[in-house]
Each structure stands twice: as C-alpha cells, then as structure tokens.
C-alpha cells in the first residue's frame, strides 16, 4: 500500500463514518474497485482512531457534561431526573447490543461479512428503509424526549452495523427517525452514541496488537491515514449537522442504492 492509498482510505473513512453510507463498506470496496491490496482490519483500526478523535473533538463539551453527570450518578447511586444523567445512561444501555454483537460475530466480520455482494444487499436494503422511514416518520422528538426503550431500539439497530454496508450511523439514524426523532436530533444522538462503541472497538482490536498485524505498513502511512481520517471526519460531522437543517436523508438513501447497483454491475463485469 502506498502513502497515497493510505491517505485516500483515511479520507474515505472520515467522510463515510458519520454519513449514513457505511464506512466499512467503502473501505472494503475501494481496494476491490481499484485493485489495491486490502490493508485489513488492523489498518482500519488506525483510521477509526482518527474518527474517534474527530467525534470527541466536535462534541467534547457534550461528552464532558455527560461524563460528569454519569460520574455523579454513580457516586450518589441514583439517576434522578437530571437530563444529562438520563442521556448518559441511555448511551451506556444503547451500546450494550453492539458490544454483544461485536464479541459474538467478530470472526465473521473479518471474513464472510466482507464480501462485496453481501455489501450490495445491505447497502440497498438499509438505503430503502432510510428513504421510506424518513419520508413517513413524524419529526416531533428531541434527544431530551428520548426514553430508555428508545435507546435500546437504537442500540439494537447499531448492533447490525457489524455487517459492512449496514452503516452504524445509517442504522441508528434510521431507527431514530422511526421513533420520531427530528433529523438533526437523530444525527446528534447517533454521533454521541458512536464515541463509546468506536472507542471500545479500537481497544478490542488493539488488545495484544503487534506490528506484524499491519503487514508491513509504514508508520508514515499510518500517520497519513489517521490525519486524513480525523480531518475529513470533522468535516463530515459539521456538513451533516448543517445540511439536515434544510434537507432530509433521501440523497444518502439514493447514494446507497446507486452504489449497490454499481457493485452488482462491477461484479458481473469482472466475474468476482
């Protein structure tokens, strides 16, 4: 893998991690389309660290308030009716399904789930659901109106994102809209929910990590991929939070369906 390829994959990771189009699918598809060597999950982890830094930096004030409220609730052994405490514990509960799915299906994520034709199916199915639900669901709730049951449903949707093409943000935003969250609120809750699961996934992958897992990828390539992932991730979050003030999710849904069609056509022409 060249430095250029590492930076391109970093840009792809940062842009697609927070838009509802599936970053894992794009990281698999780019090497597949262009004939690049798949750098594997170990390199993906370094790109995810970039997006982890991006989402924490963008929502640092929110997370510091939530962590402070969560710590106070633990010390006092009560949640009470303070909204930030409730949201903190909804984040905790909402991430449990994804943790369970990650532990149980980790090996499949490294093998069977990385096949382009499966990605084609998941891209199109979730794209259709995003289009259909976003156009019909009410837009009446903010994050402050979420209940614990809502967080569980969104967390279960997030757990499906272990399958490339589903998209963690796509699944959580779609479920948020189905539960009546306003578009910008569904995106914000999705971003806040992403920090613990990305952090946990990175920590899990780095456990027992050694340099051989990178397949000889130079440090300069890792740094380049990380920086591109972080900067493009910040841009993607800011872009989506802005665009949802005046638009809906349909353009992302059409992109997903169009990409699925491109994968199918490319697979038929290349014989893969």
LINFENWO-V649923 format. One record per backbone hydrogen bond with DSSP energy under -0.5 kcal/mol. CO is the residue of the C=O (numbers start at 0). NH is the residue of the N-H. E is the energy in kcal/mol with one decimal. If there is no record, write none. Layout:
# LINFENWO-V649923
CO_NH_E + CO_NH_E
This chain:
# LINFENWO-V649923
1_5_-2.2 + 2_6_-2.4 + 3_7_-2.4 + 4_8_-2.5 + 5_9_-1.9 + 6_10_-2.5 + 7_11_-2.6 + 8_12_-2.6 + 9_13_-2.5 + 10_14_-2.4 + 11_15_-2.2 + 12_16_-1.9 + 13_17_-0.6 + 14_18_-0.6 + 15_20_-0.6 + 18_20_-2.6 + 18_21_-0.7 + 21_25_-1.5 + 22_26_-2.5 + 23_27_-1.3 + 24_28_-2.7 + 25_29_-2.6 + 26_30_-0.6 + 27_31_-1.3 + 28_32_-3.4 + 29_33_-2.3 + 30_34_-1.1 + 30_35_-1.2 + 38_42_-0.5 + 39_43_-1.6 + 40_44_-1.9 + 41_45_-1.0 + 42_46_-1.5 + 43_47_-2.4 + 44_48_-2.0 + 45_49_-1.2 + 46_50_-1.6 + 47_51_-2.3 + 48_52_-2.3 + 49_53_-1.8 + 50_54_-2.6 + 51_55_-2.0 + 52_56_-2.5 + 53_57_-2.4 + 54_58_-1.8 + 56_59_-0.9 + 58_62_-2.8 + 59_63_-2.6 + 60_64_-2.0 + 61_65_-2.5 + 62_66_-3.1 + 63_67_-2.1 + 64_68_-2.4 + 65_69_-2.8 + 66_70_-2.5 + 67_71_-2.2 + 68_72_-2.0 + 69_73_-1.7 + 70_74_-2.5 + 71_75_-2.7 + 72_76_-0.8 + 72_77_-1.6 + 78_81_-0.7 + 81_84_-0.5 + 81_85_-1.9 + 82_86_-2.6 + 83_87_-2.1 + 84_88_-2.1 + 85_89_-1.8 + 86_90_-2.1 + 87_91_-1.9 + 88_92_-2.7 + 89_93_-2.7 + 90_94_-1.1 + 91_94_-0.6 + 91_95_-0.6 + 92_95_-1.0 + 92_96_-0.6 + 94_98_-1.9 + 95_99_-2.4 + 96_100_-2.5 + 97_101_-2.4 + 98_102_-2.1 + 99_103_-2.4 + 100_104_-2.6 + 101_105_-0.7 + 104_108_-1.9 + 105_109_-1.0 + 106_110_-0.5 + 107_110_-1.0 + 107_112_-2.5 + 110_113_-1.6 + 111_114_-1.2 + 114_118_-1.8 + 115_119_-2.2 + 116_120_-1.6 + 117_121_-2.4 + 118_122_-2.8 + 119_123_-1.7 + 120_124_-2.6 + 121_125_-2.2 + 122_126_-1.8 + 123_127_-2.4 + 124_128_-2.3 + 125_129_-2.7 + 126_130_-2.2 + 127_131_-2.9 + 128_132_-3.0 + 129_133_-2.0 + 130_134_-1.4 + 131_135_-0.7 + 132_135_-0.9 + 132_136_-3.0 + 140_181_-2.6 + 141_144_-1.6 + 142_145_-1.8 + 146_150_-1.9 + 147_151_-1.9 + 148_152_-2.0 + 149_153_-2.5 + 150_154_-2.4 + 151_155_-2.3 + 152_156_-1.9 + 153_157_-2.2 + 154_158_-1.7 + 155_159_-0.8 + 156_159_-0.8 + 157_160_-1.6 + 158_161_-1.3 + 159_162_-1.9 + 161_163_-0.7 + 162_165_-2.0 + 166_170_-3.0 + 167_171_-2.3 + 168_172_-2.5 + 169_173_-2.0 + 170_174_-2.2 + 171_175_-2.5 + 172_176_-2.4 + 173_177_-2.2 + 174_178_-1.7 + 175_180_-2.7 + 176_179_-1.6 + 179_139_-1.7 + 179_140_-2.6 + 181_185_-2.9 + 182_186_-1.9 + 183_187_-2.4 + 184_188_-2.7 + 185_189_-1.8 + 186_190_-2.4 + 187_191_-2.5 + 188_192_-2.5 + 189_193_-1.3 + 190_194_-0.9 + 191_194_-0.6 + 191_195_-0.6 + 192_196_-0.9 + 193_197_-2.7 + 194_198_-2.4 + 195_199_-2.6 + 196_200_-2.4 + 197_201_-2.5 + 198_202_-2.3 + 199_203_-2.4 + 200_204_-2.3 + 201_205_-2.2 + 202_206_-0.7 + 203_206_-0.6 + 205_208_-2.2 + 209_212_-1.9 + 210_213_-1.5 + 210_215_-0.7 + 211_214_-1.3 + 213_216_-0.7 + 217_221_-1.6 + 218_222_-2.7 + 219_223_-2.3 + 220_224_-2.6 + 221_225_-2.5 + 222_226_-2.7 + 223_227_-2.2 + 224_228_-2.2 + 225_229_-2.5 + 226_230_-2.5 + 227_231_-2.2 + 228_232_-1.8 + 229_233_-2.1 + 230_234_-1.9 + 231_235_-2.5 + 232_236_-2.3 + 233_237_-2.2 + 234_238_-2.9 + 235_239_-2.6 + 236_240_-2.5 + 237_241_-1.7 + 238_242_-3.0 + 239_243_-2.1 + 241_244_-1.5 + 242_245_-1.4 + 242_246_-1.7 + 248_251_-0.6 + 248_252_-1.9 + 249_253_-2.6 + 250_254_-1.8 + 251_255_-2.2 + 252_256_-2.1 + 253_257_-2.7 + 254_258_-2.7 + 255_259_-2.2 + 256_260_-2.0 + 257_261_-2.0 + 258_262_-2.5 + 259_263_-2.2 + 260_264_-2.4 + 261_265_-2.8 + 262_266_-2.6 + 263_267_-2.1 + 264_268_-2.2 + 265_269_-2.5 + 266_270_-1.5 + 266_271_-0.9
